[in-house]
Amino acid sequence: MGRSVPPWRTRADAELNALMPFHRALSPNERVLLDQLFNDVRQRRSAGGMLPAHNTWQPVVLSMLIGLMKRLDDLSNRVAALEEMANDD
């Protein structure tokens, strides 16, 4: 039996590939940032595939936001650890 909708991984990769002209128009520093967002999507392919939605952008954006939140949380933890070290002195 065939699928009515291609797998999410295929659709997500197609969406990311469609953004390549935008990617090329960015400065080199901004390209690195966009590449990080793209990697956030790729790292969460399994989770994205769990949504039955036909809208590819919902799991793509959620994956990017989760990646951003993870980096923000990591930075917050580092700042807290540094503040604690400074207070111990």
C-alpha positions as a LaTeX table, in Angstrom:
\begin{tabular}{lrrr}
\hline
Residue & $x$ (\AA) & $y$ (\AA) & $z$ (\AA) \\
\hline
Met1 & 0.00 & 0.00 & 0.00 \\
Gly2 & 1.42 & 3.39 & $-1.00$ \\
Arg3 & 1.75 & 6.45 & 1.14 \\
Ser4 & $-0.44$ & 9.47 & 0.49 \\
Val5 & 2.18 & 11.76 & 2.04 \\
Pro6 & 5.94 & 11.32 & 1.65 \\
Pro7 & 7.87 & 10.59 & 4.86 \\
Trp8 & 8.52 & 13.60 & 7.06 \\
Arg9 & 12.27 & 13.29 & 6.64 \\
Thr10 & 11.93 & 13.63 & 2.87 \\
Arg11 & 9.58 & 16.61 & 3.20 \\
Ala12 & 11.78 & 18.32 & 5.80 \\
Asp13 & 14.91 & 17.85 & 3.66 \\
Ala14 & 13.04 & 19.30 & 0.68 \\
Glu15 & 12.02 & 22.35 & 2.73 \\
Leu16 & 15.57 & 22.89 & 3.96 \\
Asn17 & 16.92 & 22.53 & 0.42 \\
Ala18 & 14.38 & 25.09 & $-0.79$ \\
Leu19 & 15.98 & 27.57 & 1.63 \\
Met20 & 19.42 & 27.30 & 0.04 \\
Pro21 & 19.07 & 30.51 & $-2.06$ \\
Phe22 & 18.28 & 32.34 & 1.20 \\
His23 & 21.24 & 30.57 & 2.84 \\
Arg24 & 23.60 & 31.70 & 0.08 \\
Ala25 & 22.41 & 35.31 & 0.41 \\
Leu26 & 23.39 & 35.48 & 4.08 \\
Ser27 & 26.72 & 36.65 & 5.41 \\
Pro28 & 29.16 & 33.85 & 6.30 \\
Asn29 & 28.49 & 34.33 & 10.03 \\
Glu30 & 24.74 & 34.12 & 9.50 \\
Arg31 & 25.13 & 31.00 & 7.33 \\
Val32 & 26.76 & 29.26 & 10.28 \\
Leu33 & 23.77 & 30.17 & 12.44 \\
Leu34 & 21.27 & 28.94 & 9.86 \\
Asp35 & 23.28 & 25.73 & 9.50 \\
Gln36 & 22.89 & 25.21 & 13.26 \\
Leu37 & 19.12 & 25.58 & 12.89 \\
Phe38 & 19.14 & 23.11 & 10.00 \\
Asn39 & 21.07 & 20.66 & 12.18 \\
Asp40 & 18.48 & 21.09 & 14.93 \\
Val41 & 15.86 & 19.87 & 12.46 \\
Arg42 & 18.00 & 16.93 & 11.36 \\
Gln43 & 18.69 & 15.90 & 14.97 \\
Arg44 & 14.97 & 15.73 & 15.70 \\
Arg45 & 13.84 & 13.81 & 12.62 \\
Ser46 & 12.33 & 11.02 & 14.68 \\
Ala47 & 10.23 & 13.43 & 16.71 \\
Gly48 & 9.13 & 15.33 & 13.61 \\
Gly49 & 7.98 & 12.12 & 11.99 \\
Met50 & 5.62 & 11.48 & 14.90 \\
Leu51 & 3.36 & 14.33 & 13.84 \\
Pro52 & 0.83 & 13.22 & 11.24 \\
Ala53 & 0.37 & 16.77 & 9.98 \\
His54 & 0.71 & 17.56 & 6.31 \\
Asn55 & 2.30 & 20.86 & 7.32 \\
Thr56 & 6.05 & 20.32 & 7.26 \\
Trp57 & 6.85 & 23.67 & 8.81 \\
Gln58 & 5.33 & 22.95 & 12.21 \\
Pro59 & 7.84 & 20.25 & 13.21 \\
Val60 & 10.64 & 22.11 & 11.41 \\
Val61 & 10.07 & 25.28 & 13.42 \\
Leu62 & 9.49 & 23.35 & 16.64 \\
Ser63 & 12.77 & 21.50 & 16.12 \\
Met64 & 14.58 & 24.79 & 15.57 \\
Leu65 & 12.98 & 26.34 & 18.66 \\
Ile66 & 13.89 & 23.34 & 20.81 \\
Gly67 & 17.48 & 23.60 & 19.59 \\
Leu68 & 17.54 & 27.29 & 20.48 \\
Met69 & 16.03 & 26.62 & 23.89 \\
Lys70 & 18.62 & 23.91 & 24.53 \\
Arg71 & 21.46 & 26.32 & 23.74 \\
Leu72 & 19.85 & 29.01 & 25.90 \\
Asp73 & 19.46 & 26.55 & 28.77 \\
Asp74 & 23.10 & 25.45 & 28.42 \\
Leu75 & 24.24 & 29.09 & 28.52 \\
Ser76 & 22.03 & 29.86 & 31.52 \\
Asn77 & 23.52 & 26.90 & 33.37 \\
Arg78 & 27.04 & 28.07 & 32.54 \\
Val79 & 26.29 & 31.61 & 33.74 \\
Ala80 & 24.81 & 30.24 & 36.97 \\
Ala81 & 27.89 & 28.06 & 37.54 \\
Leu82 & 30.20 & 31.03 & 36.93 \\
Glu83 & 28.18 & 33.21 & 39.28 \\
Glu84 & 28.35 & 30.53 & 41.94 \\
Met85 & 32.11 & 30.25 & 41.50 \\
Ala86 & 32.44 & 34.05 & 41.77 \\
Asn87 & 30.36 & 34.10 & 44.96 \\
Asp88 & 32.50 & 31.35 & 46.52 \\
Asp89 & 35.62 & 33.53 & 46.19 \\
\hline
\end{tabular}
